Amino acid sequence: MTHKFFVVFTLALVIFASTTEAYDAPHGRFGIGVVLGEPAGISGKFWISNSGAIDALLGWQFTYNWMVAQLGYLHHFQIRGVSKGSLAAYIGAGGILFADFSNDPLQSRVSFAARVPLGLEYIFNPISFFAEVEPLVLLYPQPDFGFGGGIGFRFYF
């Protein structure tokens, strides 16, 4: 089940990315920054169209002391009426991998979850600030539900 989801999700991203137009905002297409929350870490974002972007994070989940890697697609909806910069709400879909590298190799484990990030991003060239929450559906090793999210910033170039 997890393998099929990952394959379908990856194919959808590749197909969508190949049919979109270039992002035409005044800031750059790639941003890198920091997220504080659950998980916390280094965040990257690459715009693939006027409203679509791929986001990634490499960091740490402090609740369970796990390393985290996440990847997903975000679709943005511009909020009008902002005099300086731009404000957008977004929703997305992606995956998150949790890895526990404890000192005891028999206790080390890996978990995988689907995520649906919901957030707001304010872009004031060349910096953006964002806040998001993300419901999680744990797929492996056993089904479960959870939440993540945080606040952060990125520098675009």
C-alpha positions in Angstrom: 0.0 0.0 0.0 2.7 2.5 1.0 4.8 1.6 -2.1 1.8 2.1 -4.4 1.0 5.5 -2.8 4.6 6.7 -3.2 4.8 5.6 -6.8 1.5 7.2 -7.8 2.3 10.4 -5.9 5.8 10.7 -7.5 4.3 10.1 -11.0 1.7 12.8 -10.4 4.3 15.3 -9.4 6.5 14.6 -12.4 3.5 14.8 -14.8 2.2 18.0 -13.3 5.7 19.6 -13.1 6.3 18.9 -16.8 3.1 20.7 -17.9 3.3 23.9 -15.9 4.6 27.3 -16.9 7.5 29.1 -15.2 6.8 31.1 -12.0 6.8 34.9 -12.9 7.0 36.6 -9.5 9.7 39.2 -8.8 11.5 36.9 -6.3 13.5 33.9 -7.3 12.1 30.4 -7.9 14.1 28.7 -5.1 13.9 29.5 -1.4 15.7 28.1 1.6 15.1 28.8 5.2 14.3 27.5 8.7 11.1 26.0 10.2 10.4 26.0 14.0 7.8 23.6 15.1 7.1 19.8 14.8 9.2 19.1 12.9 11.9 21.8 13.0 14.7 22.1 10.5 15.9 23.4 7.1 13.2 24.1 4.6 13.4 24.4 0.8 10.8 25.4 -1.7 10.9 25.4 -5.5 8.2 27.1 -7.6 7.2 25.1 -10.6 4.3 27.3 -11.8 2.5 30.5 -10.8 0.5 28.6 -8.1 2.5 25.4 -7.6 5.6 24.6 -5.6 7.5 21.6 -4.3 8.5 21.9 -0.7 11.0 19.8 1.3 12.3 19.7 4.8 15.2 18.0 6.6 15.0 18.3 10.3 14.2 16.8 13.7 10.9 16.0 15.5 11.6 16.7 19.2 8.5 14.9 20.6 9.9 11.5 19.7 13.5 12.5 19.0 13.4 11.4 15.4 15.1 12.6 12.3 12.6 13.8 9.6 12.6 14.2 5.8 9.5 15.4 4.1 8.6 16.2 0.5 5.3 17.5 -1.0 3.4 19.6 -3.5 1.8 22.9 -2.5 -1.0 24.7 -4.4 -1.3 28.4 -3.6 -4.4 30.7 -3.7 -3.4 34.4 -3.9 -5.2 36.6 -1.3 -5.9 40.0 -2.9 -5.8 43.3 -1.1 -2.2 43.2 0.2 -0.5 46.5 -0.6 3.2 45.3 -0.2 4.4 41.9 -1.1 2.0 39.0 -1.7 -0.1 36.7 0.6 -1.2 33.3 -0.3 -3.1 30.4 1.3 -2.0 27.0 0.3 -2.9 23.3 0.6 -0.8 20.4 -0.4 -0.1 16.7 -0.3 3.1 14.8 0.4 5.0 12.3 2.5 7.1 12.4 5.6 9.7 9.9 6.7 10.6 9.5 10.4 13.8 7.7 11.3 14.8 6.7 14.9 18.5 6.0 15.1 18.7 5.0 18.8 21.9 3.6 20.4 20.4 0.1 20.4 20.2 -1.2 16.8 17.3 -3.5 17.8 15.2 -0.4 18.8 15.9 1.6 15.6 12.9 2.0 13.4 11.4 3.9 10.4 7.9 5.3 10.0 6.2 6.8 6.9 3.1 9.1 6.9 1.1 11.1 4.3 0.7 14.8 5.1 -1.7 17.5 4.0 -0.1 20.9 4.8 -2.5 23.9 5.1 -0.9 27.3 5.5 -0.3 30.9 4.8 2.8 32.5 3.2 3.6 36.2 3.0 6.3 37.0 0.4 8.1 40.3 0.7 10.9 40.1 -1.9 13.3 38.3 -1.3 12.1 36.9 2.0 8.9 34.9 2.9 7.3 34.1 6.2 4.9 31.2 6.6 2.8 29.3 9.1 1.3 25.9 8.5 -0.5 23.0 10.2 -0.4 19.5 8.7 -2.7 16.6 9.5 -0.7 13.3 9.3 -1.9 9.8 8.4 0.7 7.3 9.6 0.9 4.5 7.0 3.8 2.4 8.2 4.4 0.5 10.5 0.8 0.8 11.7 -2.1 3.2 10.8 -2.5 6.2 13.1 -3.2 9.9 13.0 -1.2 13.0 14.1 -0.5 16.6 13.5 2.6 18.7 12.7 3.2 22.2 11.7 5.3 25.3 12.4 6.3 28.8 11.5 9.3 29.8 9.4 11.0 31.9 6.8 12.8 31.5 3.5 15.2 33.5 1.5 14.5 33.4 -2.2 17.2 33.7 -4.9 
